[in-house]
Amino acid sequence: MTIHTLYSASSLDRLALCPPSARLGKDIPDTSSIHAEKGTRIHELGEMLLTGESVDIVGIDADELQIATKYAEYVWEVAGEDGVIYVEESFHDALAKYHPELGGTADTVIIIGDELHVIDLKTGKAAVQAMENKQMLTYALGALEHHGINKFSVVHLHIYQPGNISHVSYPATRIKSWANELIEIAKRADDPFEKPNPSAKACHFCKAKTVCPAIREKAITNAQQDFAENNLEKLLDDAKLAITWAESIQEQAKQAILDGADAGHWHLKNGRKMISYKDKVGAEAYFAENAQAFELKSPSALKKIGIEVPAQYLEEKVSAPSLIRKE
């Protein structure tokens, strides 16, 4: 079972840039997205494959299953014949010696002799690198503490991601030295006098966007800049921050309207209904002899030319509602 901590390994990049961010968002409920839900499903499939649990492919998205399978194959390749594989290892107890709110759960840890491997599955589109990755360094520190701080000479960090595999090796001493940096990040996050430091990178996944006065003030100030008199890269970075803030306001407004709040002329427009494949592998097998249907991936495209896809291969989804202004 995953233990949720205030200073989780996955939040360390944000904490390093904006120390108060965890405290500001502490009491704000977590939200999800279709991308996060997809990532969760892929992680669960990967865990099932690695632990030998039976996977019923009926109803499973073929692309998600392929990603999970390739990830599991990568883990098995790294482990070889001599590796001992640990799946979904939680390091809250191991990291609590450095700070009680530190924690994290590694997707996979492999031990081969005196070498330790930590593998993290990423499902997002933006390529993530293993080198000096704060989340991975923290997992590695937790794994060293858990399995024996002085038992290993080399630690390997792996990011497995569709279209991107990143790997870096460190002497175990580098991982041990990360503890000092980690303690400093946690110490600054504890400091009530640390001020928010909004930026596009720090604020992107921060839950406190809608309650943080610093991002609001900076977004408004940035909007007053003269385009012709500023560095283009800085302007784009500032614009990204403003977009991040505006999107967070819109998402909170949607929930408020759903809860009955009066938004004046602003209303919610129902999301569009979309038909997608629930069992793409089964559908492709069903149409294997129909070249015209097989080449068309979209159920709606097939329907336009008079080809109906059997209901057992499909599912209906509704997109998120959108905000519109009615005069």
Protein Blocks (a to p, Z undefined) as FASTA:
>chain_A
ZZddfkbfklmmmmmmmmmlmmmmmmpccdddfklmmmmmmmmmmmmmmnopacdfehpa
fklmmmmmmmmmmmmmmnmmmbccdehiafklmmmmmomkbccddfbacdehjaccdddd
dfbfbdcdfehplklmmmmmmmmmmnopklpfbdcdddddehiacdddddfklmmmmmmm
mmmmmmmmmmmkbccdddfklmmmpcklmmmmklmmmmmmmmmpcfklpcfklmmmmmmm
mmmmmmmmmmmmmmmmmnopaehjaccdddddddddfblmlmmmmmmmmmklmmpmblkl
mmmnopacdfklgccddddddddddZZ
